[in-house]
Amino acid sequence: MPRYKCLNKGCSQYGEVILVHSTRLIFKDTEVVDEKAECPECKEKRTTIKRDGWATAFRDKSTNNIPL
């Protein structure tokens, strides 16, 4: 379950770490987009809080198109 933090100082959720129970990563053109990264209050992209033990990058060994 991902955790997000809003970095918009004008937002009511600024600095709060929010746990989201489900998200989906999709490809839009050549970019990976996290569907839940947008703050529900200010609509700006939140930063993802990563914990040890979870994958933070993926690599396609056949084409090497996703950097480590």
Backbone hydrogen bonds, N-H to C=O, Kabsch-Sander energy under -0.5 kcal/mol:
donor,donor_aa,acceptor,acceptor_aa,energy
3,R,49,I,-0.6
4,Y,18,I,-2.5
5,K,47,T,-2.3
6,C,13,Q,-0.6
6,C,16,E,-0.7
9,K,7,L,-0.8
11,C,8,N,-2.0
14,Y,11,C,-1.4
15,G,6,C,-2.8
16,E,13,Q,-1.7
18,I,4,Y,-3.1
18,I,16,E,-0.7
20,V,2,P,-2.8
26,I,33,V,-2.6
28,K,26,I,-0.5
28,K,31,E,-2.9
29,D,27,F,-0.5
30,T,28,K,-0.5
31,E,28,K,-2.2
33,V,26,I,-3.4
33,V,31,E,-0.5
35,E,24,R,-2.5
35,E,33,V,-0.6
37,A,34,D,-1.5
39,C,44,E,-3.0
43,K,39,C,-1.6
46,R,37,A,-3.6
47,T,5,K,-2.4
49,I,3,R,-3.1
50,K,48,T,-0.7
54,W,51,R,-1.4
61,K,59,R,-0.9
63,T,60,D,-0.7
64,N,60,D,-2.8
